[in-house]
């Protein structure tokens, strides 16, 4: 083989690799959508009372799309699908989407691969709010949300607001200041949570169940309240993918690219915190979704936020739907246990790849 043939072969191989990389996000997106569709059907069909996939699809087509399908299933199956499992699966979908998008945002803004949606004290604030709600001897419901959901949402937002204020504002604070302030405020709120748990007595189990995350209380009313917040917040974050890409390069590089660093960082931190707070209010504290899913997607398509954000949303939704299915089949385990069992070993593997300098 002559030298020109060798060079030509290398160029052709490189060209083929570039073509494969160029089409990888599209193929990955299609595969993710297919996985999501399968996860939705399986998540609705399986449970303590199993319903065939054919009946599940027929019920959904008949009730949601109005298709003239012959009713061959019992009324109990329709009730299980429409009133119990569909809102739960959709809640898992929207919570998984929100946590994954928020994880990408925080990791990009803070330029820290270990950042997750709870990095600025959101988890501690939500947990303390939920614990206080458990201790308060009153029952309140607003727009279908109980006092636990409401105070968890308020606690998460107040924690982030406190971090921003102490650190000097999301736009003016340095990344190190934000991280350290988030750690300090989170530790203070965790102490308050420990006190609330100490005083809870027989209600301690309810607090633990919330801390480990659960979708058992999902219904149409709570979904209708949380869905607009998470969807709108996630879409607004995706619309600012260019700003995230610029901030990944550093403040100076972002300024040269025309990004208003202070304004965009403050806006993105606010949106990501709002999405996280809504997800926590709906399902409690579910770990590893916003930490591991963005890492896996980034390994496959690179750091471009325009690709990582939507793909993380798709795979985050699928991951949480399947994790919740694994949590309720044995008898209603907290879904946070399942995500930790799956996510922790996977995250360790990813850290080893990074440590050894592996790049896809």
N, C-alpha and C positions, 0 to 999 in steps of 0.2 A: 504494500500500500504506500502510495507516494505521500509526501508532506502535504500537498494541497488537499488530498483526500482526507487526511487526518484532520486538518483544520476545518474542512467542510463538515466532517462528521461532528466535530465539537460544536460548531456553530448550529448545526441542525439539532443536536441534543439540547443545547442551551435554549434554542428557540422553542423546542417542544416543551421544555420545563417551564418557560415563561407562559406558553399557551395554557399549560395545565394549571399554573398558579392563577392565571387570569380568569379561568372558568371555575376554579375551586369555590369561590364564594357563592356563585349561582347554584352549583351542584349541592353545596352544603346547605344553602337555604332551602332548596327543594327537598332534600333529605330531612331537614329539620321540620318542615311543614308536614311531611308525610308521617314522621315520628309523632308530631303533636296530634295529628288526626287520629292515629292509632291509639295514642295515650288517652285521648278523650273518650273514645269508644270503649276501650278496655276499662278505664276508670269508672265509667257509668255501668258497664255490664257486670263487672265482678263485685262481689261483696258477700255478706252472710247469706243473701238470697241472690243466686246467680240468674242473670237474664242473658239469653243468647245474643250474640252480636247482631244477628239479622233482625231480631225483635227490637233491639236497642236502636239501630239505625232507622227502622221503620217507624218507631214511636217518635224519634226526633224529627224525621221528615214530615210525619203527619201533623205533629203539634206545632212545630216551629215554622215549617215551610208551607203547610197546608196542602201537601201532596195527597191525592186521592188513593191512599193505601188501604187495602182491605184489613180491617181490624181482626187479627187472629190471636191477639194476646189478651190475657186477663186484665181487669181493671187495676188489680194490685200492682202489676208490673208497670203500668203507666204512672201510677202514683209514686212508686219508688224512683222511677227515672226522672220524672218532672219535678217532684217536690223535695226529694231527698238527695239524690246523687248529682243531678245536673247542676244545681246551685253550688254544691260542694266542689265539683270538678272545675267549674268556672271560677270559683274563688281561688282555688289552687293555681289555676292558669294566670289569673291577674296578679296574685301575690308573687308567684314565681317570676313573672315578667317584671314587676316593679323592683323586686330585690336585685335581679340581675342587672337591670339598667342602672339602678342606683350604685351597685358595686362597680360597674364600669366607670361611672362618673367620678366617684370618690377616688378610685385608683388612678384615674387620669389627672384629676385636679391636684391631688396631693403627691403625684408621681411616686406612689408607694404601692408596690404589688401586694402588700399585706393589708391594705386598707379594705374594709368591708362597709356595708351600709350603716353599721352601728358605730363607726369610728369616732363620731363627735358626740358621744353620750346618748344617742337615740335609744339604745337598748335599756340603759339604766333609767332614763327618764320614763320610758314606757312601762317598765317593770314596776317602778315605784308608784306610778299613777294607778296601775292595775291593782297593786297591793292595797293602796289606800281605798280603792273602790270596794275591795273585798271586805275591808274592815268597817266601812260605813254601813250602818244598819238600815239602809233605805234602798228601794228599788226604783230606778229611773230608766226610762226608755225614750230616746229621741231619734226619730226617723228610723226606728227599728234597731238602733244600737243601744246596748245596755250600758250601765255606768262603767263597767270594766273597760269596754271598748272606748268610750268617750274619754275617760281619764287617762287611758294609755296613749291615745292620740294627743291629748293636750300635754301630757308629761313629756312625750318625745319631742314635740315642737318647742316646749319651754326649755328643755335641756339644750337643744341646738341653739336657741336664741341666747341662752346664758353663755354658751361657749363663744358665740360670735361677739357678744358684748365684752366679755372679759379679754378676748384675744385682740380686740380693737376693730372688729368688723370683718366680714368674710372677704371683702375686697382689699382692705388695707393690711390685714394680718399676714405674717409670713407663714409658710407651710409648717415650719417647725413649731411656731407659736400655737397654731390651730391644733396640731396633734397633741402637744403637751397639755394645752388647756382642756381638750376633749378628754384626755386621760385623767386629769385632776378632777374635773366636774363629774365624770363617770364614776370615779372612786368615791366621791362625796355622796352621790346619789345611791351608789351600791351600799354604803353604810346606812342610809335611810331605809333602803329595801331590807337589809338585815334586821333592822329594828322592827319594821312592819311585820316581817316573818316571825320574829320572836313573840310579838304581841298577838299573832293571828290565832293561835290555839288550834281548834278543830278545823279551821279554815285554811290551814297551811297547805293541804293537798291541792286546793283550788289554785293557790298562788303558784305552786310548783308546776301544775298542768299548764298554766299560762306561760311560765318561763320556758318550758320545753316546746311550746308551739303546738297548736291544734287547729284543725279545720272542722271539728265535730259540730261546732255551733253555726256553721255557714247556712245562710238562708237567703231568699230573694231580697228581703228588705235590706240587710246589711250589705249585700253585694251591690244593690242599687246606689247605696251611699258611697261606698269605697271605690267602685269602678271608675266613675268620672274623674276622681282625683288622681288615681294611678295612671289611667290612660292619657289624660291631658298632660299631666306632668311628664310622663315618659316621652310623649310625642314632642313636647317642647324641648326636652333634653336632646332628642335625636336631631331636632332642627338646628341645634347648636353643636353638632359634631365637629364642624370646622374649628370652632373655638377650642374644643377639647384637644384636637390635634395640635393646635398652636401652643396651648398651655403645656402639652407633653414635652415640647422642645425647650421649655423654660420661658420665664417672663420676658427676657430681652428679645428672644427670637419671636415670641408671640406678638410683641409690640411692633417689630419690623414687618410682620405679616398683616398688620392692621387690626389686631385684636385688642379691644379695650380690656386689659387684664383685670382691673379692679371690678368693673361692672360685670363682665362675663363670669368671673370666679364667684362673685357674690350671688349672681342669678342662678348659676348651676348648683351651687351649694344649697341654696334655698329650695330649688326644685327637687333635688335629690333627697333632701331632708323631708320635704313634704310627702314625696312618694313613699319613703321608708316609713314615716309615721303612719300613713294610711294602711300600708301593708301590715305593720305591727298591730294596729288597732283591729284589723280583721282576723288575724291568725296567730297573734302572739309572737314570740321571739323564735324565728327559724334560722338557724345558722347554716353557713357554708354555701347557700345558693348564690349569694352575691359575691362570694369570695372565690369559689372554685370554677363556676361556669364561665366567667369572663376570662380566666386563665386558660381554660381549655380552648375556647374560641380564639383567643389571641395566638395560641400556638399554631392553630390551623390556618388563619388568614392574615396574621400580622397585627400590628398595633393600630391600624387605621380605624378611628372611632366610627366612621361612616359604615364600616362593615361590622365591627365588633358589637355596636349597640343593638342593631336589629337581630343579628344572629344570637346574641346573648339573651335577648328577650324571648326568642323562640325556644331555645334549649333550656332556659331557666323555667319556662312554663311547663315544658315536657317533664323536666326533672322533678319538679314539685308534685305534679299530678301523679307520676309513678311512685314517688316516695310516699305520698299520702295513701295510695292504694296499698303499698306494703305496710303502712301503719295500721290500717283499719281491717285488713283481712285476718290478722291474728286475734283481734278483739280490741280495737281502738287504743293503740299506743299513741303517745305524742309524736307528731311527725318530725319534730326536731331531733328525736333520737335516731330516726331512720336517716335523715340527711347528714347527721354527724357520723354515723357508721359508714355511710357511703363516701361522704365528702372528705373526712379526715385522712384516710389512707390515700385517696386520690391527690389531695393537696400535698401530702408528704412526697409522693412520687414526682409531682411537678416541681417541688423545691429541690429535689435531688437533680432533676434535669437542668434547672437553672444553675445550680451550684457547679455542675460539671461542664457548664458552658454550652449545653445543648441548645440548638436553635433549629426550628423546623423550616 
